[in-house]
Amino acid sequence: MKHVIAFDVSMGKSYVVVYNALKTCIAEKEIQHTRAEFAELKQLIDDLTAGYEEVPHLVFEATGVYSRPLERFMQENGYPYYLLNPLEAKLQSDRLRNHKTDRADAHQLASSHFQNERRLETPSSDIYRQLKKLSRHYSDLDAELTVVRGRLHTELQLTFPELLGLFTTKSDLFLRLVQLFPHPDLVLGHSKTVLKNRILANTEKRISVKKAEEKAIQLLDAAGSSYPAVKVDDLSCELVRLYAKRFQELLFLKEDCIEKMAALASPLDEYAILLSIPGIGENTAVRLLAEIGDIHRFENHKQLNAFAGIDIRRYQSGKFLAKDRINKRGNKHLRKLLYIVIMNMLKQQRLSQNHLVDYYRKLKKQPYNKCHKVAVVACMNKLIKTIYHLVTHQLRYDYRLSPCTVAPKF
């Protein structure tokens, strides 16, 4: 390499240093992430490329949303670049004396580039970035839904707790009736026929008149025996209506999010491959795609394993040997999804044959006798291997072709 240009990225700006082949800094300055200053940066890169017949090595850390403008600049101009994980950059740039400033960080990135072999970033399809954005939005909605569900439960305990035992709390019918009748006094003012008609009018599922009448009688009985903690004009009744309405909105937004992700993922070959694996449905398939991204950027399944953070961490010093644990340095969202997939497979094991379920059973028996969590993590590791093999070889899942399971050494 003849030149290295390193960037220390912060909010709306970057500190840039240029090193030559002699590892000497020949230029440095701070640039703002504006169209005019990116044009000047392009001129600098093009001049160095034309003068030395080699594109300088462009190095910077991934700093979330702050580094995205710089990434877009590189991609639109066709410049190859090195995008470093912050932990990787820290380990490669650490010194005995730590002097941290934007300027010092940029110089350390540049000087350490001469000493470390780094991999060029491979820009993937924009579909994966959009999927990841939607997947994180889905996680935010799910987290908010958990909070709203807890608040709705708390307020209903004060106003009309018997409703929780009459209907499925996630059903659309329950959420609509809660908004209509947050207090038993509001039910007692209506006849059985009116309540039956309300129930029929507020459900999108097919329900017989007889079933609706039974629910109306149960609702009247519950209202008659209920002794709420608050009166009908209390603020809690209004809060119940607000939380139930927000609960409905969040459920709709989650469904809409998955539909958008499925529409984006359907042209991808790996989407159909993931759906062929027992225990993986549309929801988990699109979210796995979103969190893994373009799987072809990994050279082997071990890299994907480390990306998920379930690679084994070993520690030994002298006579002390620590118990093996997973690193948890990778993508926590992907780890959570893999855990959910394995649990789904165990719940649905009677519906289809699955070599991962067989593997789990084997680990639970003698002589291995692994605990549940260790067995599940081992299955997560095997699932990653399976996904990587199927996608890279363009194969659909076939239980008859599944490899023999061998217990890991924990």
FIVEX-550427 format. One record per residue (C-alpha): residue in three letters; x, y, z. Coordinates in steps of 0.2 Angstrom, whole numbers. Each point is the difference from the previous one (the first is absolute). Example, Ala and Ser with C-alpha at 12.3 -4.5 7.8 and 13.67 -1.06 7.14 Angstrom:
<atoms>
+--------+-------+-------+-------+
! residu !     X !     Y !     Z !
+--------+-------+-------+-------+
!    ALA !    62 !   -22 !    39 !
!    SER !     6 !    17 !    -3 !
+--------+-------+-------+-------+
</atoms>
This chain:
<atoms>
+--------+-------+-------+-------+
! residu !     X !     Y !     Z !
+--------+-------+-------+-------+
!    MET !     0 !     0 !     0 !
!    LYS !     6 !    18 !    -4 !
!    HIS !   -12 !    10 !    10 !
!    VAL !   -12 !    -2 !    15 !
!    ILE !   -15 !    12 !     3 !
!    ALA !    -7 !    -3 !    18 !
!    PHE !   -16 !     8 !     6 !
!    ASP !    -5 !     2 !    18 !
!    VAL !   -19 !     3 !    -2 !
!    SER !   -11 !     9 !    12 !
!    MET !   -17 !     9 !    -1 !
!    GLY !    -1 !    10 !   -16 !
!    LYS !    19 !     0 !    -3 !
!    SER !    16 !   -10 !    -1 !
!    TYR !    19 !     3 !     3 !
!    VAL !    10 !    -6 !   -15 !
!    VAL !    18 !    -4 !     0 !
!    VAL !    11 !    -5 !   -16 !
!    TYR !    15 !   -12 !     2 !
!    ASN !    12 !    -4 !   -13 !
!    ALA !    10 !   -16 !    -3 !
!    LEU !    13 !     5 !    12 !
!    LYS !   -13 !     0 !    14 !
!    THR !     1 !    19 !     1 !
!    CYS !   -14 !    12 !     2 !
!    ILE !    -1 !    12 !   -15 !
!    ALA !   -17 !     8 !     3 !
!    GLU !   -13 !     2 !    13 !
!    LYS !   -16 !    10 !     2 !
!    GLU !   -18 !    -1 !     6 !
!    ILE !   -14 !    -1 !   -12 !
!    GLN !   -18 !     3 !     2 !
!    HIS !   -12 !   -13 !    -8 !
!    THR !    -7 !    12 !   -13 !
!    ARG !    -1 !    -1 !   -19 !
!    ALA !    14 !    13 !    -2 !
!    GLU !    12 !    -8 !    11 !
!    PHE !    -3 !   -17 !    -6 !
!    ALA !     3 !     7 !   -18 !
!    GLU !    17 !     6 !     7 !
!    LEU !     4 !   -17 !     7 !
!    LYS !    -4 !    -8 !   -16 !
!    GLN !    12 !    11 !    -9 !
!    LEU !    14 !    -5 !    13 !
!    ILE !    -3 !   -18 !    -3 !
!    ASP !    -1 !     1 !   -19 !
!    ASP !    16 !    11 !     0 !
!    LEU !    10 !   -14 !    10 !
!    THR !    -7 !   -13 !   -11 !
!    ALA !     5 !     8 !   -16 !
!    GLY !    17 !     5 !     7 !
!    TYR !     5 !   -17 !     7 !
!    GLU !   -11 !   -11 !   -11 !
!    GLU !    -8 !    -8 !    16 !
!    VAL !   -15 !     4 !     9 !
!    PRO !     5 !     4 !    18 !
!    HIS !    -6 !   -11 !    14 !
!    LEU !   -15 !     8 !     8 !
!    VAL !    -3 !    -5 !    19 !
!    PHE !   -13 !     5 !    12 !
!    GLU !   -10 !    -8 !    15 !
!    ALA !   -19 !    -4 !    -1 !
!    THR !    -8 !    12 !    12 !
!    GLY !   -18 !    -3 !    -4 !
!    VAL !   -10 !    14 !    -8 !
!    TYR !    15 !    12 !     1 !
!    SER !    11 !   -10 !   -13 !
!    ARG !   -15 !    -3 !   -12 !
!    PRO !     3 !    16 !   -10 !
!    LEU !    19 !    -5 !    -2 !
!    GLU !    -5 !   -18 !    -5 !
!    ARG !   -12 !     7 !   -13 !
!    PHE !    13 !    12 !    -7 !
!    MET !    12 !   -15 !    -2 !
!    GLN !   -13 !   -11 !    -9 !
!    GLU !    -7 !    13 !   -12 !
!    ASN !    18 !     4 !    -6 !
!    GLY !     5 !   -18 !    -1 !
!    TYR !    14 !     1 !    13 !
!    PRO !     6 !   -16 !     9 !
!    TYR !     0 !     3 !    18 !
!    TYR !     4 !    -8 !    17 !
!    LEU !   -14 !     1 !    12 !
!    LEU !     6 !    -5 !    18 !
!    ASN !   -10 !    -7 !    14 !
!    PRO !     3 !    12 !    15 !
!    LEU !     6 !   -14 !    11 !
!    GLU !    12 !    -6 !   -14 !
!    ALA !     7 !    17 !    -2 !
!    LYS !     2 !     3 !    18 !
!    LEU !    10 !   -16 !     2 !
!    GLN !    11 !     4 !   -15 !
!    SER !     3 !    18 !     6 !
!    ASP !     2 !    -2 !    19 !
!    ARG !    16 !     6 !     7 !
!    LEU !     8 !     0 !    17 !
!    ARG !    -3 !    19 !     2 !
!    ASN !   -18 !     4 !    -5 !
!    HIS !    -2 !    18 !    -7 !
!    LYS !   -17 !     1 !    -8 !
!    THR !    -5 !    14 !   -11 !
!    ASP !    -8 !     0 !   -18 !
!    ARG !    17 !     4 !    -7 !
!    ALA !     9 !   -13 !    10 !
!    ASP !   -13 !   -13 !    -5 !
!    ALA !     2 !     4 !   -18 !
!    HIS !    19 !    -2 !     1 !
!    GLN !    -1 !   -16 !     9 !
!    LEU !   -12 !    -7 !   -13 !
!    ALA !    12 !     5 !   -14 !
!    SER !    16 !    -6 !     8 !
!    SER !    -8 !   -17 !     6 !
!    HIS !    -6 !    -3 !   -18 !
!    PHE !    18 !    -3 !    -5 !
!    GLN !     2 !   -14 !    13 !
!    ASN !   -16 !    -9 !    -2 !
!    GLU !    -8 !   -10 !   -14 !
!    ARG !   -18 !     7 !    -2 !
!    ARG !   -14 !    -6 !   -11 !
!    LEU !    -8 !    11 !   -13 !
!    GLU !   -18 !     4 !     4 !
!    THR !   -12 !    -8 !   -13 !
!    PRO !   -15 !    11 !    -3 !
!    SER !   -16 !   -11 !     0 !
!    SER !   -16 !     3 !    -8 !
!    ASP !   -11 !    14 !     7 !
!    ILE !   -13 !   -13 !     4 !
!    TYR !     9 !    -6 !    15 !
!    ARG !     2 !    17 !     7 !
!    GLN !   -18 !     3 !    -2 !
!    LEU !    -4 !   -16 !     8 !
!    LYS !    11 !     3 !    15 !
!    LYS !    -8 !    17 !     2 !
!    LEU !   -18 !    -8 !     0 !
!    SER !     6 !   -14 !    12 !
!    ARG !     6 !    13 !    13 !
!    HIS !   -16 !     9 !    -2 !
!    TYR !    -9 !   -16 !     3 !
!    SER !    10 !    -3 !    16 !
!    ASP !    -4 !    18 !     6 !
!    LEU !   -18 !    -3 !    -3 !
!    ASP !     1 !   -17 !    10 !
!    ALA !     8 !     9 !    14 !
!    GLU !   -13 !    14 !     1 !
!    LEU !   -14 !   -14 !    -1 !
!    THR !     7 !    -8 !    15 !
!    VAL !     0 !    16 !    10 !
!    VAL !   -18 !     4 !    -6 !
!    ARG !    -6 !   -17 !     4 !
!    GLY !     6 !     2 !    18 !
!    ARG !    -8 !    17 !     2 !
!    LEU !   -17 !    -7 !    -7 !
!    HIS !     1 !   -14 !    12 !
!    THR !     3 !    11 !    15 !
!    GLU !   -14 !    12 !    -4 !
!    LEU !   -12 !   -14 !    -4 !
!    GLN !     3 !    -8 !    17 !
!    LEU !    -7 !    17 !     7 !
!    THR !   -15 !     1 !   -12 !
!    PHE !    -6 !   -17 !    -6 !
!    PRO !    12 !   -14 !     4 !
!    GLU !   -12 !   -14 !    -5 !
!    LEU !     1 !     5 !   -18 !
!    LEU !    18 !    -8 !     0 !
!    GLY !    -8 !   -17 !     3 !
!    LEU !   -14 !     1 !   -13 !
!    PHE !    10 !     3 !   -16 !
!    THR !    18 !    -2 !    -7 !
!    THR !     9 !    15 !     4 !
!    LYS !     8 !     2 !   -17 !
!    SER !   -16 !    -2 !   -10 !
!    ASP !    -7 !    14 !    -9 !
!    LEU !   -17 !    -3 !     8 !
!    PHE !     7 !     2 !    17 !
!    LEU !     8 !    16 !    -4 !
!    ARG !   -16 !     7 !    -8 !
!    LEU !   -11 !    -5 !    15 !
!    VAL !    12 !     7 !    12 !
!    GLN !    -1 !    17 !    -8 !
!    LEU !   -19 !    -2 !     0 !
!    PHE !    -2 !    -7 !    18 !
!    PRO !    15 !     5 !    10 !
!    HIS !   -11 !    -1 !    16 !
!    PRO !   -14 !   -12 !     5 !
!    ASP !   -13 !    14 !     3 !
!    LEU !     1 !     3 !   -19 !
!    VAL !    -5 !   -18 !    -3 !
!    LEU !   -14 !    -1 !    12 !
!    GLY !    -9 !    14 !   -10 !
!    HIS !    -3 !   -12 !   -15 !
!    SER !   -10 !   -15 !    -3 !
!    LYS !     6 !   -17 !    -5 !
!    THR !    -6 !     3 !   -18 !
!    VAL !    10 !    16 !    -1 !
!    LEU !    16 !    -7 !     6 !
!    LYS !    -2 !   -15 !   -12 !
!    ASN !    -2 !    12 !   -14 !
!    ARG !    15 !    10 !     6 !
!    ILE !    11 !   -16 !     1 !
!    LEU !    -5 !    -5 !   -18 !
!    ALA !     3 !    17 !    -7 !
!    ASN !    17 !     2 !     8 !
!    THR !     8 !   -16 !    -6 !
!    GLU !     8 !    -3 !   -17 !
!    LYS !     0 !   -19 !     3 !
!    ARG !   -15 !   -11 !    -3 !
!    ILE !    -9 !    -3 !    16 !
!    SER !   -17 !    -8 !     1 !
!    VAL !   -15 !     9 !     8 !
!    LYS !    -1 !   -13 !    13 !
!    LYS !    18 !     2 !     5 !
!    ALA !    -2 !    19 !     0 !
!    GLU !   -15 !    -2 !    12 !
!    GLU !    10 !   -11 !    12 !
!    LYS !    13 !    14 !     0 !
!    ALA !   -13 !    13 !     4 !
!    ILE !    -7 !   -10 !    14 !
!    GLN !    18 !    -2 !     7 !
!    LEU !     3 !    18 !    -2 !
!    LEU !   -16 !     5 !    10 !
!    ASP !     4 !   -13 !    14 !
!    ALA !    17 !     7 !     1 !
!    ALA !    -6 !    18 !     1 !
!    GLY !   -13 !    -5 !    13 !
!    SER !    12 !    -8 !    12 !
!    SER !    15 !    12 !    -3 !
!    TYR !     5 !    13 !    13 !
!    PRO !    12 !    12 !    -8 !
!    ALA !    12 !    10 !    10 !
!    VAL !    -5 !    16 !    -9 !
!    LYS !   -16 !     8 !    -6 !
!    VAL !    -6 !     1 !   -18 !
!    ASP !     5 !    19 !    -2 !
!    ASP !    18 !    -4 !     7 !
!    LEU !    15 !     5 !   -11 !
!    SER !     5 !   -19 !    -1 !
!    CYS !   -15 !    -3 !   -11 !
!    GLU !     7 !    12 !   -13 !
!    LEU !    18 !    -7 !     2 !
!    VAL !    -7 !   -17 !    -4 !
!    ARG !    -8 !     6 !   -16 !
!    LEU !    16 !     9 !    -5 !
!    TYR !    11 !   -15 !     3 !
!    ALA !   -11 !   -12 !    -8 !
!    LYS !    -1 !    11 !   -16 !
!    ARG !    19 !     2 !     0 !
!    PHE !     1 !   -19 !     2 !
!    GLN !   -10 !    -2 !   -16 !
!    GLU !    11 !    12 !    -9 !
!    LEU !    16 !    -9 !     5 !
!    LEU !    -7 !   -17 !    -5 !
!    PHE !    -5 !     8 !   -17 !
!    LEU !    17 !     8 !    -3 !
!    LYS !     9 !   -16 !     4 !
!    GLU !   -10 !   -10 !   -13 !
!    ASP !     3 !    14 !   -12 !
!    CYS !    19 !     0 !     3 !
!    ILE !     1 !   -19 !    -3 !
!    GLU !   -10 !     2 !   -16 !
!    LYS !    12 !    13 !    -6 !
!    MET !    15 !   -10 !     4 !
!    ALA !    -8 !   -15 !    -9 !
!    ALA !    -3 !    10 !   -15 !
!    LEU !    19 !     6 !     0 !
!    ALA !     7 !   -18 !     4 !
!    SER !   -11 !   -10 !   -13 !
!    PRO !    12 !     3 !   -15 !
!    LEU !    15 !    -7 !    11 !
!    ASP !     4 !   -18 !    -3 !
!    GLU !     5 !    -2 !    19 !
!    TYR !   -18 !     5 !     5 !
!    ALA !    -8 !   -16 !    -8 !
!    ILE !    15 !   -10 !     7 !
!    LEU !    -3 !     6 !    18 !
!    LEU !   -19 !    -4 !    -2 !
!    SER !     4 !   -18 !    -4 !
!    ILE !     8 !    -3 !    17 !
!    PRO !   -13 !    -7 !    13 !
!    GLY !    -4 !    13 !    14 !
!    ILE !     4 !    15 !   -11 !
!    GLY !   -15 !    10 !    -6 !
!    GLU !    -2 !    16 !    -9 !
!    ASN !     3 !    11 !    15 !
!    THR !    16 !    -8 !     6 !
!    ALA !     6 !    -3 !   -18 !
!    VAL !     0 !    19 !    -5 !
!    ARG !     7 !     5 !    17 !
!    LEU !    14 !   -13 !    -2 !
!    LEU !     4 !     7 !   -17 !
!    ALA !     0 !    18 !     7 !
!    GLU !    12 !    -4 !    14 !
!    ILE !    12 !   -11 !   -10 !
!    GLY !     0 !    10 !   -16 !
!    ASP !     9 !    -6 !   -15 !
!    ILE !     6 !   -17 !     6 !
!    HIS !    12 !    -1 !   -15 !
!    ARG !    12 !    13 !     8 !
!    PHE !     5 !   -13 !    13 !
!    GLU !    14 !   -12 !    -5 !
!    ASN !    -6 !   -14 !    11 !
!    HIS !   -13 !    -5 !    13 !
!    LYS !    13 !     4 !    14 !
!    GLN !     0 !    19 !    -5 !
!    LEU !   -19 !     0 !     0 !
!    ASN !     0 !    -9 !    17 !
!    ALA !    12 !    14 !     7 !
!    PHE !   -12 !    13 !    -8 !
!    ALA !   -14 !    -7 !    10 !
!    GLY !    11 !     0 !    16 !
!    ILE !    -2 !   -18 !     4 !
!    ASP !    18 !    -5 !    -3 !
!    ILE !     9 !    -8 !    15 !
!    ARG !    10 !    11 !    12 !
!    ARG !    14 !   -10 !     9 !
!    TYR !    11 !     7 !    14 !
!    GLN !    15 !    -9 !     7 !
!    SER !    14 !     6 !    11 !
!    GLY !    12 !   -11 !     9 !
!    LYS !   -10 !   -14 !     8 !
!    PHE !   -16 !    10 !    -1 !
!    LEU !   -12 !    -5 !   -14 !
!    ALA !   -16 !    10 !     0 !
!    LYS !   -17 !    -8 !    -6 !
!    ASP !    -3 !     2 !   -19 !
!    ARG !   -13 !    14 !    -4 !
!    ILE !    -6 !     8 !   -15 !
!    ASN !     7 !    17 !    -5 !
!    LYS !   -16 !    10 !    -1 !
!    ARG !    10 !    13 !   -10 !
!    GLY !   -10 !    -2 !   -16 !
!    ASN !   -17 !     5 !    -5 !
!    LYS !   -12 !    -2 !    15 !
!    HIS !   -15 !     2 !   -11 !
!    LEU !     5 !   -15 !   -11 !
!    ARG !     4 !   -10 !    16 !
!    LYS !   -17 !     3 !     7 !
!    LEU !    -8 !    -5 !   -17 !
!    LEU !    10 !   -16 !    -1 !
!    TYR !    -6 !    -5 !    18 !
!    ILE !   -18 !     4 !    -5 !
!    VAL !     2 !   -12 !   -15 !
!    ILE !     7 !   -14 !    10 !
!    MET !   -14 !     2 !    13 !
!    ASN !   -13 !     0 !   -14 !
!    MET !     8 !   -16 !    -7 !
!    LEU !    -1 !    -9 !    16 !
!    LYS !   -19 !     5 !     2 !
!    GLN !    -4 !    -6 !   -17 !
!    GLN !    11 !   -16 !     0 !
!    ARG !   -16 !   -11 !    -2 !
!    LEU !    -5 !     9 !   -17 !
!    SER !    16 !    -4 !   -10 !
!    GLN !    17 !    -8 !     1 !
!    ASN !    14 !    11 !     5 !
!    HIS !    19 !    -5 !     2 !
!    LEU !     2 !    14 !    12 !
!    VAL !   -14 !    -7 !    12 !
!    ASP !     9 !   -17 !    -1 !
!    TYR !    16 !     9 !     4 !
!    TYR !    -8 !     8 !    15 !
!    ARG !    -7 !   -16 !     7 !
!    LYS !    17 !    -9 !    -3 !
!    LEU !     9 !    14 !    11 !
!    LYS !   -13 !    -2 !    14 !
!    LYS !     3 !   -19 !     2 !
!    GLN !    15 !    -9 !     7 !
!    PRO !    15 !     0 !    -2 !
!    TYR !    -1 !    19 !    -4 !
!    ASN !   -14 !     5 !    12 !
!    LYS !     0 !    19 !    -5 !
!    CYS !   -11 !    12 !     9 !
!    HIS !   -13 !     9 !   -11 !
!    LYS !     9 !    16 !    -3 !
!    VAL !    16 !    -8 !    -6 !
!    ALA !   -10 !   -12 !   -11 !
!    VAL !    -9 !    14 !    -8 !
!    VAL !    16 !    10 !    -3 !
!    ALA !     7 !   -15 !    -8 !
!    CYS !   -15 !    -2 !   -11 !
!    MET !     1 !    19 !    -5 !
!    ASN !    18 !    -3 !    -5 !
!    LYS !    -6 !   -15 !   -11 !
!    LEU !   -14 !    10 !    -7 !
!    ILE !    13 !    13 !    -6 !
!    LYS !    10 !   -13 !    -9 !
!    THR !   -16 !    -7 !    -8 !
!    ILE !    -5 !    17 !    -6 !
!    TYR !    17 !     4 !    -7 !
!    HIS !     1 !   -16 !    -9 !
!    LEU !   -17 !     0 !    -7 !
!    VAL !     2 !    19 !    -6 !
!    THR !    17 !    -2 !    -7 !
!    HIS !    -4 !   -16 !   -10 !
!    GLN !   -18 !     6 !    -5 !
!    LEU !    -8 !   -15 !     8 !
!    ARG !   -17 !    -2 !     9 !
!    TYR !    -1 !    -9 !    16 !
!    ASP !    -2 !   -19 !    -1 !
!    TYR !     0 !   -10 !    17 !
!    ARG !     6 !   -16 !   -10 !
!    LEU !    15 !     9 !    -5 !
!    SER !     4 !     8 !    17 !
!    PRO !    18 !    -4 !     7 !
!    CYS !     3 !   -12 !    14 !
!    THR !    -1 !    10 !    17 !
!    VAL !    16 !    -1 !    10 !
!    ALA !     0 !     7 !    18 !
!    PRO !    11 !    15 !     3 !
!    LYS !    14 !     0 !    13 !
!    PHE !    -5 !    13 !    13 !
+--------+-------+-------+-------+
</atoms>
